[in-house]
């Protein structure tokens, strides 16, 4: 190994000249054609289904199935679960649970739906 001469600067290679700019080649890509096909078909399906849904008749809001009360369903499940987890509540402590269910029933369909829940809470 030769000792480095400290009086001369170290060897620095000349800079690499920049490459001339060459725009990317446009090639036919089957993947791009397939992707655009999937996109166009998806947009067409969504637009068609939306248009078809707009032509459907209005739902009958007086039907009991159209007036489902999510709050009544949740409260009913809560009180039945509470009675199952704490069996000591029994029939004597069912009054507050029944009051919760009755408070949530706001129309005649909801009041009709509370009957089996109250029957389950009150017992035989």
Secondary structure, 3 states (H helix, E strand, C coil): CCCCCCCCCCCCCCCCCCCCCCCCCCCCCHHHHHHHHHHHHHHHHHHHHHHHHHHCCCCCCCCHHHHCCHHHHHHHHHHHHHHHHCHHHCCCCHHHHHHHHHHHCCCHHHHHHHHHHHHHHHCC
